[in-house]
Amino acid sequence: MSYQDILYNVEHRIATITLNRPDKLNAWTAVMEREVREAMDTAAADEDVRAIVLTGAGRGFCAGADMDLLKGLDPSDITATTWTKPFDVNQRLDYQTRYGFYPAIPKPVIGMLNGATAGIGLVHALYCDIRFAADNAVFTTAFSRRGLIAEHGLSWMLPRIVGHANAMDLLLTARKVLAPEAQAMGLVNKVFAPDALAAATYAYARDLVDNVSPRSMAVIKRQQYDAPFQTLAENTRQANAEMALSFASDDFREGVAHFMEKRAPQFTGQ
């Protein structure tokens, strides 16, 4: 498939989606919105893909919305429903939102944050399951300094990642946060030198692809994102039901077999 504002590539069972407007620090557009969603849908449905990396071309990840386009935004675009095709009808309605579809993807999504990550760019970074950043990356919510609000579920996601106090600070001030502070507050998992970021990110993704059951990853991801909506009892019941299903799975049998036989696993996801 040909794209205008992104690149899509699959190698070693890892799909890479690259925001591709480097001259604009990958500023977000309506075309990019549609293409990222389509590419994520493609990767989710592709049985050859077991992990997804989201990154940006050039010096930035995504510097936020394209300001030229933002100035001409029709307020009706905000409530438009043209984007609401369910990503996965079996997932909860909470994850059928405009940008909140990432939890409905049954594969790990790794954000490789190679530079400026602002506004809507930060929203997409936070919806990734794992975030690795270059040590010169800069983060900001940006919205309050543009007369805007915590958009697209950010006030729900951010405190669950960095805690209430840090989230309030970042949302109210929209100050710039450097990568070391972002790591300290849990905004990103790990920080690497810019020239080491890609190698570290893909080594992590390859470990998931080569050594981890795709079935386990899909179930664990769903458990993690269901948990905020559950009581402990509900969560435990879900875990017990999933455990019974996992014991009957091919991947469980392979997990035991490769360990006992001291060989590399050959998981099928079944």
ChimeraX commands (.cxc) that place a marker at each C-alpha (Angstrom):
marker #1 position 0.00,0.00,0.00 radius 0.5
marker #1 position 1.24,3.49,-0.85 radius 0.5
marker #1 position 1.15,6.23,1.79 radius 0.5
marker #1 position 1.64,9.99,1.65 radius 0.5
marker #1 position 2.60,11.01,5.20 radius 0.5
marker #1 position 3.94,7.76,6.66 radius 0.5
marker #1 position 6.19,4.85,5.76 radius 0.5
marker #1 position 5.30,1.22,6.46 radius 0.5
marker #1 position 7.77,-1.64,6.54 radius 0.5
marker #1 position 7.84,-5.20,7.91 radius 0.5
marker #1 position 11.11,-6.93,8.73 radius 0.5
marker #1 position 11.88,-9.78,11.15 radius 0.5
marker #1 position 8.14,-9.89,12.01 radius 0.5
marker #1 position 8.31,-6.29,13.22 radius 0.5
marker #1 position 6.13,-3.67,11.52 radius 0.5
marker #1 position 7.61,-0.17,11.54 radius 0.5
marker #1 position 5.32,2.81,11.05 radius 0.5
marker #1 position 7.30,6.00,10.45 radius 0.5
marker #1 position 5.71,9.44,10.54 radius 0.5
marker #1 position 7.24,10.92,7.41 radius 0.5
marker #1 position 7.15,14.72,7.27 radius 0.5
marker #1 position 10.71,15.34,8.50 radius 0.5
marker #1 position 10.82,18.91,7.15 radius 0.5
marker #1 position 7.92,19.71,9.53 radius 0.5
marker #1 position 9.19,17.58,12.46 radius 0.5
marker #1 position 6.41,15.17,11.45 radius 0.5
marker #1 position 3.65,17.63,12.33 radius 0.5
marker #1 position 0.32,15.81,12.47 radius 0.5
marker #1 position -2.15,16.01,9.58 radius 0.5
marker #1 position -5.54,14.53,8.74 radius 0.5
marker #1 position -3.83,12.36,6.13 radius 0.5
marker #1 position -1.34,11.11,8.72 radius 0.5
marker #1 position -4.21,10.34,11.11 radius 0.5
marker #1 position -5.95,8.16,8.53 radius 0.5
marker #1 position -2.75,6.48,7.38 radius 0.5
marker #1 position -1.49,5.64,10.88 radius 0.5
marker #1 position -4.81,4.04,11.74 radius 0.5
marker #1 position -4.82,2.06,8.48 radius 0.5
marker #1 position -1.23,0.93,9.02 radius 0.5
marker #1 position -1.95,-0.12,12.59 radius 0.5
marker #1 position -4.97,-2.07,11.34 radius 0.5
marker #1 position -2.80,-3.75,8.70 radius 0.5
marker #1 position -0.14,-4.70,11.25 radius 0.5
marker #1 position -2.72,-5.98,13.72 radius 0.5
marker #1 position -4.27,-8.26,11.09 radius 0.5
marker #1 position -0.97,-9.53,9.64 radius 0.5
marker #1 position -0.12,-12.91,11.17 radius 0.5
marker #1 position 3.52,-12.38,10.16 radius 0.5
marker #1 position 3.74,-9.29,12.42 radius 0.5
marker #1 position 4.30,-9.82,16.13 radius 0.5
marker #1 position 5.42,-6.36,17.25 radius 0.5
marker #1 position 4.96,-2.79,16.02 radius 0.5
marker #1 position 7.38,0.15,16.23 radius 0.5
marker #1 position 6.08,3.71,15.83 radius 0.5
marker #1 position 8.70,6.39,15.15 radius 0.5
marker #1 position 9.39,9.59,13.24 radius 0.5
marker #1 position 11.64,10.42,10.31 radius 0.5
marker #1 position 14.45,12.90,10.79 radius 0.5
marker #1 position 15.05,14.88,13.99 radius 0.5
marker #1 position 11.63,14.59,15.60 radius 0.5
marker #1 position 8.97,12.07,16.57 radius 0.5
marker #1 position 5.98,14.40,16.16 radius 0.5
marker #1 position 6.00,18.10,17.03 radius 0.5
marker #1 position 2.21,18.24,17.36 radius 0.5
marker #1 position -0.51,19.30,14.95 radius 0.5
marker #1 position 0.45,21.12,11.78 radius 0.5
marker #1 position -0.23,24.72,12.81 radius 0.5
marker #1 position -1.16,25.83,9.29 radius 0.5
marker #1 position -3.89,23.18,9.22 radius 0.5
marker #1 position -4.91,23.84,12.82 radius 0.5
marker #1 position -5.67,27.49,12.07 radius 0.5
marker #1 position -8.29,26.42,9.53 radius 0.5
marker #1 position -9.82,23.67,11.64 radius 0.5
marker #1 position -13.61,23.47,11.59 radius 0.5
marker #1 position -14.89,22.80,15.15 radius 0.5
marker #1 position -17.23,20.18,13.68 radius 0.5
marker #1 position -14.15,18.11,12.82 radius 0.5
marker #1 position -13.62,17.47,16.52 radius 0.5
marker #1 position -16.92,15.61,16.87 radius 0.5
marker #1 position -16.90,14.01,13.43 radius 0.5
marker #1 position -17.62,10.29,13.46 radius 0.5
marker #1 position -15.96,9.34,10.18 radius 0.5
marker #1 position -13.02,7.83,12.11 radius 0.5
marker #1 position -15.10,5.63,14.43 radius 0.5
marker #1 position -14.99,2.35,12.50 radius 0.5
marker #1 position -14.32,-0.13,15.33 radius 0.5
marker #1 position -10.71,-1.25,15.40 radius 0.5
marker #1 position -11.76,-4.49,17.05 radius 0.5
marker #1 position -15.45,-4.98,17.82 radius 0.5
marker #1 position -14.51,-7.45,20.55 radius 0.5
marker #1 position -12.70,-4.76,22.54 radius 0.5
marker #1 position -14.37,-2.48,25.08 radius 0.5
marker #1 position -15.94,0.76,23.86 radius 0.5
marker #1 position -13.33,2.79,25.75 radius 0.5
marker #1 position -10.83,1.78,23.08 radius 0.5
marker #1 position -13.00,2.68,20.10 radius 0.5
marker #1 position -12.10,6.36,20.33 radius 0.5
marker #1 position -10.34,8.58,17.83 radius 0.5
marker #1 position -6.80,7.90,19.02 radius 0.5
marker #1 position -7.50,5.49,21.85 radius 0.5
marker #1 position -7.50,2.42,19.61 radius 0.5
marker #1 position -3.96,1.37,20.53 radius 0.5
marker #1 position -5.09,-0.82,23.45 radius 0.5
marker #1 position -7.29,-2.75,21.00 radius 0.5
marker #1 position -4.23,-3.80,18.99 radius 0.5
marker #1 position -3.39,-7.35,20.17 radius 0.5
marker #1 position 0.34,-6.81,19.69 radius 0.5
marker #1 position 2.90,-4.71,21.57 radius 0.5
marker #1 position 3.34,-1.20,20.17 radius 0.5
marker #1 position 6.73,0.33,20.94 radius 0.5
marker #1 position 7.21,4.08,20.61 radius 0.5
marker #1 position 10.71,4.93,19.38 radius 0.5
marker #1 position 10.77,8.61,20.30 radius 0.5
marker #1 position 13.68,10.06,18.39 radius 0.5
marker #1 position 13.14,13.76,19.08 radius 0.5
marker #1 position 10.49,16.39,19.76 radius 0.5
marker #1 position 7.28,14.80,21.08 radius 0.5
marker #1 position 4.58,17.41,21.60 radius 0.5
marker #1 position 0.81,17.80,21.74 radius 0.5
marker #1 position -0.88,15.16,19.62 radius 0.5
marker #1 position 2.54,13.56,19.20 radius 0.5
marker #1 position 2.68,13.02,22.96 radius 0.5
marker #1 position -0.84,11.58,22.89 radius 0.5
marker #1 position 0.27,8.91,20.42 radius 0.5
marker #1 position 3.45,8.23,22.37 radius 0.5
marker #1 position 1.45,7.62,25.55 radius 0.5
marker #1 position -0.88,5.19,23.80 radius 0.5
marker #1 position 2.15,3.06,22.90 radius 0.5
marker #1 position 2.71,0.15,25.29 radius 0.5
marker #1 position 6.45,0.76,25.67 radius 0.5
marker #1 position 8.37,4.01,25.08 radius 0.5
marker #1 position 12.09,4.33,24.33 radius 0.5
marker #1 position 13.53,7.81,23.80 radius 0.5
marker #1 position 16.67,9.49,22.53 radius 0.5
marker #1 position 18.45,11.32,25.34 radius 0.5
marker #1 position 18.00,14.61,23.48 radius 0.5
marker #1 position 14.24,14.17,23.04 radius 0.5
marker #1 position 11.96,16.87,24.46 radius 0.5
marker #1 position 8.37,16.31,25.62 radius 0.5
marker #1 position 5.49,18.72,26.18 radius 0.5
marker #1 position 1.72,18.50,26.40 radius 0.5
marker #1 position 1.61,21.95,24.69 radius 0.5
marker #1 position -2.18,22.31,24.87 radius 0.5
marker #1 position -2.60,24.87,27.66 radius 0.5
marker #1 position -0.18,27.23,25.89 radius 0.5
marker #1 position -2.39,27.14,22.80 radius 0.5
marker #1 position -5.64,27.85,24.65 radius 0.5
marker #1 position -6.61,24.18,24.41 radius 0.5
marker #1 position -7.35,21.39,26.90 radius 0.5
marker #1 position -6.13,17.87,27.68 radius 0.5
marker #1 position -7.11,16.28,24.39 radius 0.5
marker #1 position -7.96,12.78,23.24 radius 0.5
marker #1 position -7.99,10.98,26.59 radius 0.5
marker #1 position -4.70,12.51,27.77 radius 0.5
marker #1 position -6.13,13.35,31.21 radius 0.5
marker #1 position -6.98,9.64,31.60 radius 0.5
marker #1 position -3.75,8.15,30.23 radius 0.5
marker #1 position -1.13,10.55,31.59 radius 0.5
marker #1 position -1.85,10.17,35.35 radius 0.5
marker #1 position -1.92,6.40,34.96 radius 0.5
marker #1 position 1.59,6.56,33.53 radius 0.5
marker #1 position 3.29,9.30,35.58 radius 0.5
marker #1 position 0.94,9.75,38.56 radius 0.5
marker #1 position -1.60,12.47,39.37 radius 0.5
marker #1 position 0.86,15.11,40.58 radius 0.5
marker #1 position 3.20,14.84,37.61 radius 0.5
marker #1 position 0.28,14.75,35.18 radius 0.5
marker #1 position -1.23,17.89,36.69 radius 0.5
marker #1 position 2.13,19.65,36.44 radius 0.5
marker #1 position 2.67,18.67,32.81 radius 0.5
marker #1 position -0.88,19.50,31.73 radius 0.5
marker #1 position -1.18,22.85,33.51 radius 0.5
marker #1 position 2.25,24.24,32.63 radius 0.5
marker #1 position 2.82,22.54,29.26 radius 0.5
marker #1 position 6.50,22.96,30.13 radius 0.5
marker #1 position 9.24,21.19,28.22 radius 0.5
marker #1 position 10.51,17.98,29.79 radius 0.5
marker #1 position 13.91,16.59,28.84 radius 0.5
marker #1 position 14.42,12.87,28.36 radius 0.5
marker #1 position 16.18,12.16,31.70 radius 0.5
marker #1 position 13.31,13.74,33.67 radius 0.5
marker #1 position 10.79,11.95,31.46 radius 0.5
marker #1 position 12.42,8.64,32.35 radius 0.5
marker #1 position 12.55,9.51,36.06 radius 0.5
marker #1 position 8.79,10.14,36.18 radius 0.5
marker #1 position 7.97,7.05,34.11 radius 0.5
marker #1 position 6.93,8.90,30.97 radius 0.5
marker #1 position 9.42,6.77,29.01 radius 0.5
marker #1 position 10.81,3.34,29.87 radius 0.5
marker #1 position 14.41,3.84,28.78 radius 0.5
marker #1 position 16.64,6.54,27.31 radius 0.5
marker #1 position 19.47,5.96,24.84 radius 0.5
marker #1 position 22.00,8.02,22.93 radius 0.5
marker #1 position 20.45,9.08,19.61 radius 0.5
marker #1 position 22.74,6.83,17.59 radius 0.5
marker #1 position 21.92,3.84,19.83 radius 0.5
marker #1 position 18.14,4.27,20.01 radius 0.5
marker #1 position 17.16,2.27,16.93 radius 0.5
marker #1 position 19.44,-0.67,17.74 radius 0.5
marker #1 position 18.15,-0.85,21.32 radius 0.5
marker #1 position 14.51,-0.56,20.25 radius 0.5
marker #1 position 14.75,-3.28,17.61 radius 0.5
marker #1 position 16.73,-5.56,19.92 radius 0.5
marker #1 position 13.86,-5.30,22.41 radius 0.5
marker #1 position 11.28,-5.93,19.68 radius 0.5
marker #1 position 13.23,-8.89,18.30 radius 0.5
marker #1 position 13.38,-10.45,21.76 radius 0.5
marker #1 position 9.58,-10.27,21.94 radius 0.5
marker #1 position 9.24,-11.69,18.42 radius 0.5
marker #1 position 11.73,-14.53,18.92 radius 0.5
marker #1 position 11.16,-15.58,22.52 radius 0.5
marker #1 position 7.67,-14.63,23.70 radius 0.5
marker #1 position 4.31,-16.23,22.94 radius 0.5
marker #1 position 2.19,-13.89,20.79 radius 0.5
marker #1 position -0.89,-15.36,22.45 radius 0.5
marker #1 position 0.50,-14.48,25.88 radius 0.5
marker #1 position 1.35,-10.94,24.76 radius 0.5
marker #1 position -2.16,-10.36,23.40 radius 0.5
marker #1 position -3.86,-11.62,26.57 radius 0.5
marker #1 position -1.49,-9.79,28.95 radius 0.5
marker #1 position -1.95,-6.54,27.04 radius 0.5
marker #1 position -5.74,-6.89,27.26 radius 0.5
marker #1 position -5.47,-7.66,30.99 radius 0.5
marker #1 position -3.38,-4.54,31.57 radius 0.5
marker #1 position -5.81,-2.25,29.79 radius 0.5
marker #1 position -8.91,-3.87,31.28 radius 0.5
marker #1 position -7.58,-3.56,34.83 radius 0.5
marker #1 position -8.41,0.16,35.40 radius 0.5
marker #1 position -12.08,-0.66,34.82 radius 0.5
marker #1 position -12.15,-3.70,37.14 radius 0.5
marker #1 position -12.31,-4.51,40.81 radius 0.5
marker #1 position -9.64,-6.84,42.17 radius 0.5
marker #1 position -12.19,-9.64,42.23 radius 0.5
marker #1 position -13.15,-9.05,38.59 radius 0.5
marker #1 position -9.51,-8.91,37.59 radius 0.5
marker #1 position -8.78,-12.16,39.41 radius 0.5
marker #1 position -11.74,-13.92,37.81 radius 0.5
marker #1 position -10.56,-12.80,34.40 radius 0.5
marker #1 position -7.02,-14.04,35.16 radius 0.5
marker #1 position -8.33,-17.42,36.31 radius 0.5
marker #1 position -10.39,-17.83,33.14 radius 0.5
marker #1 position -7.45,-16.83,30.95 radius 0.5
marker #1 position -5.14,-19.17,32.83 radius 0.5
marker #1 position -7.42,-22.11,32.11 radius 0.5
marker #1 position -7.44,-21.21,28.42 radius 0.5
marker #1 position -3.66,-20.80,28.36 radius 0.5
marker #1 position -3.12,-24.28,29.83 radius 0.5
marker #1 position -5.05,-25.67,26.85 radius 0.5
marker #1 position -3.10,-23.68,24.26 radius 0.5
marker #1 position -0.45,-24.83,21.81 radius 0.5
marker #1 position 1.83,-22.02,22.98 radius 0.5
marker #1 position 1.75,-23.33,26.55 radius 0.5
marker #1 position 2.79,-26.78,25.36 radius 0.5
marker #1 position 5.55,-25.24,23.27 radius 0.5
marker #1 position 6.62,-23.04,26.18 radius 0.5
marker #1 position 7.20,-26.09,28.37 radius 0.5
marker #1 position 8.74,-28.15,25.55 radius 0.5
marker #1 position 11.36,-25.60,24.46 radius 0.5
marker #1 position 12.36,-24.99,28.08 radius 0.5
marker #1 position 12.77,-28.70,28.84 radius 0.5
marker #1 position 14.55,-29.35,25.54 radius 0.5
marker #1 position 16.80,-26.29,25.94 radius 0.5
marker #1 position 16.06,-24.92,22.47 radius 0.5
marker #1 position 14.62,-21.77,20.96 radius 0.5
marker #1 position 10.81,-21.56,21.09 radius 0.5
marker #1 position 8.61,-21.91,18.03 radius 0.5
marker #1 position 5.43,-20.21,19.19 radius 0.5
marker #1 position 2.48,-20.07,16.80 radius 0.5
marker #1 position 0.16,-17.80,18.75 radius 0.5
marker #1 position -2.38,-20.60,19.11 radius 0.5
marker link #1:1,2 radius 0.2
marker link #1:2,3 radius 0.2
marker link #1:3,4 radius 0.2
marker link #1:4,5 radius 0.2
marker link #1:5,6 radius 0.2
marker link #1:6,7 radius 0.2
marker link #1:7,8 radius 0.2
marker link #1:8,9 radius 0.2
marker link #1:9,10 radius 0.2
marker link #1:10,11 radius 0.2
marker link #1:11,12 radius 0.2
marker link #1:12,13 radius 0.2
marker link #1:13,14 radius 0.2
marker link #1:14,15 radius 0.2
marker link #1:15,16 radius 0.2
marker link #1:16,17 radius 0.2
marker link #1:17,18 radius 0.2
marker link #1:18,19 radius 0.2
marker link #1:19,20 radius 0.2
marker link #1:20,21 radius 0.2
marker link #1:21,22 radius 0.2
marker link #1:22,23 radius 0.2
marker link #1:23,24 radius 0.2
marker link #1:24,25 radius 0.2
marker link #1:25,26 radius 0.2
marker link #1:26,27 radius 0.2
marker link #1:27,28 radius 0.2
marker link #1:28,29 radius 0.2
marker link #1:29,30 radius 0.2
marker link #1:30,31 radius 0.2
marker link #1:31,32 radius 0.2
marker link #1:32,33 radius 0.2
marker link #1:33,34 radius 0.2
marker link #1:34,35 radius 0.2
marker link #1:35,36 radius 0.2
marker link #1:36,37 radius 0.2
marker link #1:37,38 radius 0.2
marker link #1:38,39 radius 0.2
marker link #1:39,40 radius 0.2
marker link #1:40,41 radius 0.2
marker link #1:41,42 radius 0.2
marker link #1:42,43 radius 0.2
marker link #1:43,44 radius 0.2
marker link #1:44,45 radius 0.2
marker link #1:45,46 radius 0.2
marker link #1:46,47 radius 0.2
marker link #1:47,48 radius 0.2
marker link #1:48,49 radius 0.2
marker link #1:49,50 radius 0.2
marker link #1:50,51 radius 0.2
marker link #1:51,52 radius 0.2
marker link #1:52,53 radius 0.2
marker link #1:53,54 radius 0.2
marker link #1:54,55 radius 0.2
marker link #1:55,56 radius 0.2
marker link #1:56,57 radius 0.2
marker link #1:57,58 radius 0.2
marker link #1:58,59 radius 0.2
marker link #1:59,60 radius 0.2
marker link #1:60,61 radius 0.2
marker link #1:61,62 radius 0.2
marker link #1:62,63 radius 0.2
marker link #1:63,64 radius 0.2
marker link #1:64,65 radius 0.2
marker link #1:65,66 radius 0.2
marker link #1:66,67 radius 0.2
marker link #1:67,68 radius 0.2
marker link #1:68,69 radius 0.2
marker link #1:69,70 radius 0.2
marker link #1:70,71 radius 0.2
marker link #1:71,72 radius 0.2
marker link #1:72,73 radius 0.2
marker link #1:73,74 radius 0.2
marker link #1:74,75 radius 0.2
marker link #1:75,76 radius 0.2
marker link #1:76,77 radius 0.2
marker link #1:77,78 radius 0.2
marker link #1:78,79 radius 0.2
marker link #1:79,80 radius 0.2
marker link #1:80,81 radius 0.2
marker link #1:81,82 radius 0.2
marker link #1:82,83 radius 0.2
marker link #1:83,84 radius 0.2
marker link #1:84,85 radius 0.2
marker link #1:85,86 radius 0.2
marker link #1:86,87 radius 0.2
marker link #1:87,88 radius 0.2
marker link #1:88,89 radius 0.2
marker link #1:89,90 radius 0.2
marker link #1:90,91 radius 0.2
marker link #1:91,92 radius 0.2
marker link #1:92,93 radius 0.2
marker link #1:93,94 radius 0.2
marker link #1:94,95 radius 0.2
marker link #1:95,96 radius 0.2
marker link #1:96,97 radius 0.2
marker link #1:97,98 radius 0.2
marker link #1:98,99 radius 0.2
marker link #1:99,100 radius 0.2
marker link #1:100,101 radius 0.2
marker link #1:101,102 radius 0.2
marker link #1:102,103 radius 0.2
marker link #1:103,104 radius 0.2
marker link #1:104,105 radius 0.2
marker link #1:105,106 radius 0.2
marker link #1:106,107 radius 0.2
marker link #1:107,108 radius 0.2
marker link #1:108,109 radius 0.2
marker link #1:109,110 radius 0.2
marker link #1:110,111 radius 0.2
marker link #1:111,112 radius 0.2
marker link #1:112,113 radius 0.2
marker link #1:113,114 radius 0.2
marker link #1:114,115 radius 0.2
marker link #1:115,116 radius 0.2
marker link #1:116,117 radius 0.2
marker link #1:117,118 radius 0.2
marker link #1:118,119 radius 0.2
marker link #1:119,120 radius 0.2
marker link #1:120,121 radius 0.2
marker link #1:121,122 radius 0.2
marker link #1:122,123 radius 0.2
marker link #1:123,124 radius 0.2
marker link #1:124,125 radius 0.2
marker link #1:125,126 radius 0.2
marker link #1:126,127 radius 0.2
marker link #1:127,128 radius 0.2
marker link #1:128,129 radius 0.2
marker link #1:129,130 radius 0.2
marker link #1:130,131 radius 0.2
marker link #1:131,132 radius 0.2
marker link #1:132,133 radius 0.2
marker link #1:133,134 radius 0.2
marker link #1:134,135 radius 0.2
marker link #1:135,136 radius 0.2
marker link #1:136,137 radius 0.2
marker link #1:137,138 radius 0.2
marker link #1:138,139 radius 0.2
marker link #1:139,140 radius 0.2
marker link #1:140,141 radius 0.2
marker link #1:141,142 radius 0.2
marker link #1:142,143 radius 0.2
marker link #1:143,144 radius 0.2
marker link #1:144,145 radius 0.2
marker link #1:145,146 radius 0.2
marker link #1:146,147 radius 0.2
marker link #1:147,148 radius 0.2
marker link #1:148,149 radius 0.2
marker link #1:149,150 radius 0.2
marker link #1:150,151 radius 0.2
marker link #1:151,152 radius 0.2
marker link #1:152,153 radius 0.2
marker link #1:153,154 radius 0.2
marker link #1:154,155 radius 0.2
marker link #1:155,156 radius 0.2
marker link #1:156,157 radius 0.2
marker link #1:157,158 radius 0.2
marker link #1:158,159 radius 0.2
marker link #1:159,160 radius 0.2
marker link #1:160,161 radius 0.2
marker link #1:161,162 radius 0.2
marker link #1:162,163 radius 0.2
marker link #1:163,164 radius 0.2
marker link #1:164,165 radius 0.2
marker link #1:165,166 radius 0.2
marker link #1:166,167 radius 0.2
marker link #1:167,168 radius 0.2
marker link #1:168,169 radius 0.2
marker link #1:169,170 radius 0.2
marker link #1:170,171 radius 0.2
marker link #1:171,172 radius 0.2
marker link #1:172,173 radius 0.2
marker link #1:173,174 radius 0.2
marker link #1:174,175 radius 0.2
marker link #1:175,176 radius 0.2
marker link #1:176,177 radius 0.2
marker link #1:177,178 radius 0.2
marker link #1:178,179 radius 0.2
marker link #1:179,180 radius 0.2
marker link #1:180,181 radius 0.2
marker link #1:181,182 radius 0.2
marker link #1:182,183 radius 0.2
marker link #1:183,184 radius 0.2
marker link #1:184,185 radius 0.2
marker link #1:185,186 radius 0.2
marker link #1:186,187 radius 0.2
marker link #1:187,188 radius 0.2
marker link #1:188,189 radius 0.2
marker link #1:189,190 radius 0.2
marker link #1:190,191 radius 0.2
marker link #1:191,192 radius 0.2
marker link #1:192,193 radius 0.2
marker link #1:193,194 radius 0.2
marker link #1:194,195 radius 0.2
marker link #1:195,196 radius 0.2
marker link #1:196,197 radius 0.2
marker link #1:197,198 radius 0.2
marker link #1:198,199 radius 0.2
marker link #1:199,200 radius 0.2
marker link #1:200,201 radius 0.2
marker link #1:201,202 radius 0.2
marker link #1:202,203 radius 0.2
marker link #1:203,204 radius 0.2
marker link #1:204,205 radius 0.2
marker link #1:205,206 radius 0.2
marker link #1:206,207 radius 0.2
marker link #1:207,208 radius 0.2
marker link #1:208,209 radius 0.2
marker link #1:209,210 radius 0.2
marker link #1:210,211 radius 0.2
marker link #1:211,212 radius 0.2
marker link #1:212,213 radius 0.2
marker link #1:213,214 radius 0.2
marker link #1:214,215 radius 0.2
marker link #1:215,216 radius 0.2
marker link #1:216,217 radius 0.2
marker link #1:217,218 radius 0.2
marker link #1:218,219 radius 0.2
marker link #1:219,220 radius 0.2
marker link #1:220,221 radius 0.2
marker link #1:221,222 radius 0.2
marker link #1:222,223 radius 0.2
marker link #1:223,224 radius 0.2
marker link #1:224,225 radius 0.2
marker link #1:225,226 radius 0.2
marker link #1:226,227 radius 0.2
marker link #1:227,228 radius 0.2
marker link #1:228,229 radius 0.2
marker link #1:229,230 radius 0.2
marker link #1:230,231 radius 0.2
marker link #1:231,232 radius 0.2
marker link #1:232,233 radius 0.2
marker link #1:233,234 radius 0.2
marker link #1:234,235 radius 0.2
marker link #1:235,236 radius 0.2
marker link #1:236,237 radius 0.2
marker link #1:237,238 radius 0.2
marker link #1:238,239 radius 0.2
marker link #1:239,240 radius 0.2
marker link #1:240,241 radius 0.2
marker link #1:241,242 radius 0.2
marker link #1:242,243 radius 0.2
marker link #1:243,244 radius 0.2
marker link #1:244,245 radius 0.2
marker link #1:245,246 radius 0.2
marker link #1:246,247 radius 0.2
marker link #1:247,248 radius 0.2
marker link #1:248,249 radius 0.2
marker link #1:249,250 radius 0.2
marker link #1:250,251 radius 0.2
marker link #1:251,252 radius 0.2
marker link #1:252,253 radius 0.2
marker link #1:253,254 radius 0.2
marker link #1:254,255 radius 0.2
marker link #1:255,256 radius 0.2
marker link #1:256,257 radius 0.2
marker link #1:257,258 radius 0.2
marker link #1:258,259 radius 0.2
marker link #1:259,260 radius 0.2
marker link #1:260,261 radius 0.2
marker link #1:261,262 radius 0.2
marker link #1:262,263 radius 0.2
marker link #1:263,264 radius 0.2
marker link #1:264,265 radius 0.2
marker link #1:265,266 radius 0.2
marker link #1:266,267 radius 0.2
marker link #1:267,268 radius 0.2
marker link #1:268,269 radius 0.2
marker link #1:269,270 radius 0.2
view
